[in-house]
Amino acid sequence: MFLNTSHFVKEECFDSSFCKNIIQQGDVKSLEQAKITDGNSNNRKSKVSWINNQELISQITPIINQSNTNSNWNFLLREFEPLQYTTYNKDDHYDWHIDSHTKPYDNGLIRKLSFTICLNDDYTGGNFELSIPHPISKKTKHFKFKKVFKPGTIIIFPSFIWHKVHPVISGVRKVLVGWVVGKSFV
């Protein structure tokens, strides 16, 4: 699939109270070692907890819809998966991967859009990078964001786009990650 736009970034889309609320919700739950459904578990080192909160989803939905339209993806979207609160401590990372699974879910839905909401900025490293088409292709375009985003910044991209989180050098990177699903592409 050819895309004119690989990603959508809106800095400081959500305020500090929104970010602090998510951190509180995520930290109150027991964080577990992140797992990979399809792939090599050595590619990922981080901790996660799950947040199923319709109020948060209703706050995120307008920016997801705006990005879907403004980026000319125009994907038919149905619903959100539970939200993933993720922490990356020193040396934690997530190597090149896509968020699409090898098969649709039992209900026939697939991940269409992925997003990351940056919740803090008191860390170094942990840079986010996108690659089109594949990170080892000779015609690859890399979009490495060389800065730590301000809290409340959202990065949205199609779930089939290759991306990674570089190792954290110091501090703890905290993000809210999510996926919006819809019927398979035809």
Sine and cosine of phi, psi and omega as CSV:
sin_phi,cos_phi,sin_psi,cos_psi,sin_omega,cos_omega
0.00,0.00,0.77,-0.64,0.03,-1.00
-1.00,-0.04,0.73,-0.68,0.01,-1.00
-0.83,-0.56,0.70,-0.72,0.13,-0.99
-0.97,0.25,-0.48,0.88,-0.04,-1.00
-0.80,-0.60,0.83,-0.56,-0.04,-1.00
-1.00,-0.01,-0.35,0.94,-0.08,-1.00
-0.34,-0.94,0.26,-0.97,0.01,-1.00
-0.71,-0.70,0.81,-0.59,0.01,-1.00
-0.83,-0.56,0.75,-0.66,0.13,-0.99
-0.78,-0.63,0.93,-0.38,-0.04,-1.00
-0.97,0.24,0.59,-0.80,0.04,-1.00
0.75,0.66,0.70,0.71,0.02,-1.00
-0.94,0.35,-0.52,0.85,-0.02,-1.00
-0.87,-0.49,0.57,-0.82,-0.07,-1.00
-0.99,0.15,0.10,-0.99,-0.08,-1.00
-0.90,0.43,-0.54,0.84,0.01,-1.00
-0.93,0.38,-0.59,0.81,0.08,-1.00
-0.87,0.50,-0.75,0.66,-0.02,-1.00
-0.90,0.44,-0.71,0.70,0.00,-1.00
-0.89,0.46,-0.62,0.78,0.03,-1.00
-0.88,0.48,-0.69,0.72,0.01,-1.00
-0.91,0.41,-0.68,0.73,0.02,-1.00
-0.86,0.50,-0.69,0.73,0.03,-1.00
-0.88,0.47,-0.71,0.70,0.01,-1.00
-0.89,0.46,-0.67,0.74,-0.02,-1.00
-0.95,0.32,-0.66,0.75,-0.04,-1.00
-0.95,0.31,-0.45,0.89,-0.02,-1.00
-0.94,0.35,-0.46,0.89,0.04,-1.00
-0.99,0.11,0.37,-0.93,0.04,-1.00
-0.98,0.22,0.82,-0.58,0.02,-1.00
-0.98,0.19,0.70,-0.72,0.02,-1.00
-0.86,-0.50,0.37,-0.93,0.04,-1.00
-0.88,0.48,0.75,-0.66,0.00,-1.00
-0.92,0.39,0.57,-0.82,0.01,-1.00
-0.87,-0.50,0.32,-0.95,0.05,-1.00
-0.91,-0.42,0.80,-0.60,-0.01,-1.00
-0.95,0.32,-0.80,0.61,-0.02,-1.00
-0.86,-0.51,0.98,-0.22,0.04,-1.00
0.60,-0.80,-0.18,-0.98,-0.09,-1.00
-1.00,0.03,0.88,-0.48,-0.03,-1.00
-0.90,0.44,-0.35,0.94,0.03,-1.00
-0.94,0.34,-0.25,0.97,-0.01,-1.00
-0.97,0.26,-0.17,0.99,-0.10,-1.00
-0.71,-0.70,0.72,-0.69,0.13,-0.99
-0.63,-0.78,0.95,-0.30,0.03,-1.00
-0.20,-0.98,0.10,-0.99,0.05,-1.00
-0.85,-0.53,0.53,-0.85,-0.07,-1.00
-0.68,-0.73,0.41,-0.91,0.27,-0.96
-0.64,-0.76,0.27,-0.96,-0.11,-0.99
-0.92,-0.39,0.67,-0.74,-0.01,-1.00
-0.83,-0.56,0.87,-0.49,0.05,-1.00
-0.92,-0.39,1.00,0.00,-0.15,-0.99
-0.71,-0.70,0.96,-0.30,-0.05,-1.00
-0.91,0.42,-0.50,0.87,0.03,-1.00
-0.90,0.43,-0.69,0.72,0.06,-1.00
-0.88,0.48,-0.70,0.71,-0.01,-1.00
-0.88,0.48,-0.64,0.77,0.01,-1.00
-0.92,0.39,-0.46,0.89,0.06,-1.00
-0.97,0.23,-0.50,0.87,-0.04,-1.00
-1.00,0.08,-0.50,0.86,-0.10,-0.99
-0.80,0.60,-0.72,0.69,-0.04,-1.00
-0.86,0.51,-0.63,0.78,-0.01,-1.00
-0.96,0.29,-0.54,0.84,0.10,-1.00
-0.89,0.45,-0.73,0.68,0.00,-1.00
-0.90,0.44,-0.65,0.76,0.03,-1.00
-0.88,0.47,-0.71,0.71,-0.01,-1.00
-0.91,0.41,-0.64,0.77,0.00,-1.00
-0.87,0.49,-0.64,0.77,0.01,-1.00
-0.98,0.20,-0.79,0.61,-0.08,-1.00
-0.89,0.45,-0.50,0.87,0.00,-1.00
-1.00,0.05,-0.03,1.00,-0.02,-1.00
0.87,0.49,0.47,0.88,0.13,-0.99
-0.97,0.24,-0.72,0.69,0.03,-1.00
0.80,0.60,0.63,0.77,0.04,-1.00
-0.95,0.31,0.59,-0.81,0.13,-0.99
-0.99,0.16,0.91,-0.41,-0.09,-1.00
-0.94,-0.34,0.61,-0.80,-0.03,-1.00
-0.93,-0.37,-0.80,0.61,-0.12,-0.99
-0.35,-0.94,0.21,-0.98,0.05,-1.00
-1.00,-0.07,0.54,-0.84,0.24,-0.97
-0.99,0.15,0.26,-0.97,0.10,-0.99
-0.81,0.58,0.55,-0.83,-0.05,-1.00
-0.99,0.15,0.57,-0.82,-0.04,-1.00
-0.92,-0.39,0.89,-0.46,0.13,-0.99
-1.00,0.05,0.84,-0.55,-0.10,-1.00
-0.81,-0.58,0.71,-0.71,0.09,-1.00
-0.87,-0.49,0.67,-0.74,0.06,-1.00
-0.88,-0.48,0.93,-0.36,0.08,-1.00
-1.00,0.08,0.00,-1.00,0.00,-1.00
-0.79,0.62,0.74,-0.67,0.00,-1.00
0.96,0.27,-0.09,1.00,0.07,-1.00
-0.95,0.32,0.45,-0.89,-0.09,-1.00
-0.29,-0.96,0.08,-1.00,0.18,-0.98
-0.55,-0.84,0.96,-0.27,-0.10,-1.00
-0.93,0.36,0.00,-1.00,-0.08,-1.00
-0.78,0.63,0.75,-0.67,0.02,-1.00
-0.29,-0.96,0.22,-0.98,0.18,-0.98
-0.87,-0.49,0.34,-0.94,-0.02,-1.00
-1.00,-0.07,-0.13,0.99,0.04,-1.00
-0.95,0.31,0.55,-0.83,0.08,-1.00
-1.00,-0.09,0.21,-0.98,-0.03,-1.00
-0.95,0.32,-0.41,0.91,0.00,-1.00
-0.68,-0.73,0.43,-0.90,0.11,-0.99
-0.90,0.44,0.33,-0.94,0.13,-0.99
-0.90,0.43,0.19,-0.98,-0.01,-1.00
-0.84,0.55,-0.48,0.88,0.01,-1.00
-1.00,0.09,0.10,1.00,0.05,-1.00
1.00,0.08,0.00,1.00,-0.04,-1.00
-1.00,0.04,0.46,-0.89,0.05,-1.00
-0.78,-0.62,0.34,-0.94,0.12,-0.99
-0.95,0.31,0.79,-0.61,0.01,-1.00
-0.92,-0.39,-0.68,0.73,0.04,-1.00
-0.82,-0.57,0.64,-0.77,0.09,-1.00
-0.90,-0.43,0.47,-0.88,0.07,-1.00
-0.53,-0.85,0.43,-0.90,0.09,-1.00
-0.76,-0.65,0.78,-0.63,0.11,-0.99
-0.94,-0.34,0.87,-0.50,0.00,-1.00
-0.97,0.23,0.79,-0.61,-0.10,-0.99
-0.97,-0.26,-0.32,0.95,-0.01,-1.00
-0.51,-0.86,0.21,-0.98,0.03,-1.00
-0.68,-0.73,0.30,0.95,-0.02,-1.00
-0.99,-0.11,0.84,0.54,0.04,-1.00
-0.47,-0.88,0.25,-0.97,0.11,-0.99
-0.83,-0.56,0.38,-0.93,-0.09,-1.00
0.97,0.25,-0.42,-0.91,0.03,-1.00
0.91,0.42,0.42,0.91,-0.03,-1.00
-0.90,0.43,0.55,-0.83,0.00,-1.00
-0.99,-0.12,0.65,-0.76,-0.02,-1.00
-0.64,-0.77,0.64,-0.77,0.09,-1.00
-0.91,-0.40,0.45,-0.89,0.03,-1.00
-0.65,-0.76,0.71,-0.71,0.06,-1.00
-0.75,-0.66,0.78,-0.63,-0.03,1.00
-0.99,0.13,-0.70,0.71,-0.06,-1.00
-0.70,-0.71,0.58,-0.82,-0.10,-1.00
-0.87,0.49,-0.35,0.94,-0.02,-1.00
-0.96,-0.27,0.10,0.99,0.05,-1.00
-0.95,0.31,0.53,-0.85,0.02,-1.00
-0.96,0.29,-0.28,0.96,-0.03,-1.00
-0.96,-0.28,0.40,0.92,-0.09,-1.00
-0.95,0.31,0.63,-0.77,0.19,-0.98
-0.95,-0.33,0.83,-0.56,0.03,-1.00
-0.97,-0.25,0.65,-0.76,0.09,-1.00
-0.85,-0.52,1.00,0.04,0.02,-1.00
-0.99,-0.12,0.90,-0.44,0.03,-1.00
-0.98,0.19,0.92,-0.39,-0.16,-0.99
-1.00,0.03,0.23,0.97,-0.01,-1.00
-0.77,-0.64,0.33,-0.95,0.16,-0.99
-0.99,0.10,0.84,-0.54,-0.01,-1.00
-0.95,0.32,0.51,-0.86,0.06,-1.00
-0.93,0.37,0.51,-0.86,0.05,-1.00
-0.82,0.57,0.63,-0.78,0.01,-1.00
1.00,-0.05,-0.08,1.00,0.03,-1.00
-0.97,0.22,0.67,-0.74,0.04,-1.00
-0.89,-0.45,0.67,-0.75,0.09,-1.00
-0.88,-0.47,0.84,-0.55,-0.04,-1.00
-0.84,-0.55,0.65,-0.76,-0.02,-1.00
-0.37,-0.93,0.41,-0.91,0.08,-1.00
-0.87,0.50,0.63,-0.77,-0.12,-0.99
-0.91,0.42,-0.27,0.96,0.01,-1.00
-1.00,0.00,0.06,1.00,0.04,-1.00
-0.99,0.15,0.74,-0.67,0.05,-1.00
-0.93,0.36,0.67,-0.74,0.00,-1.00
-0.43,-0.90,0.25,-0.97,0.00,-1.00
-0.43,-0.90,0.29,-0.96,0.15,-0.99
-0.88,-0.48,0.87,-0.49,0.01,-1.00
-0.94,0.35,0.37,-0.93,-0.02,-1.00
-0.84,0.54,0.62,-0.79,0.10,-1.00
-0.97,0.22,0.69,-0.72,-0.02,-1.00
-1.00,-0.05,-0.67,0.74,0.04,-1.00
-0.44,-0.90,0.40,-0.92,-0.03,-1.00
0.98,0.19,-0.25,-0.97,0.00,-1.00
-0.75,-0.66,0.85,-0.52,0.07,-1.00
-0.99,0.10,0.81,-0.59,-0.01,-1.00
-0.85,-0.53,0.79,-0.61,-0.03,-1.00
-0.64,-0.77,0.37,-0.93,0.19,-0.98
-0.94,-0.33,0.83,-0.56,-0.04,-1.00
-0.91,-0.40,0.59,-0.81,0.02,-1.00
-0.45,-0.89,0.22,-0.98,-0.02,-1.00
-0.66,-0.75,0.63,-0.78,0.06,-1.00
-0.91,-0.41,0.77,-0.64,-0.10,-0.99
-0.94,-0.33,0.32,-0.95,0.07,-1.00
-0.31,-0.95,-0.03,-1.00,0.02,-1.00
-0.90,0.44,0.46,-0.89,0.00,-1.00
-0.83,0.56,0.51,-0.86,0.10,-0.99
-0.92,0.40,0.60,-0.80,0.01,-1.00
-0.88,-0.48,0.00,0.00,0.00,0.00
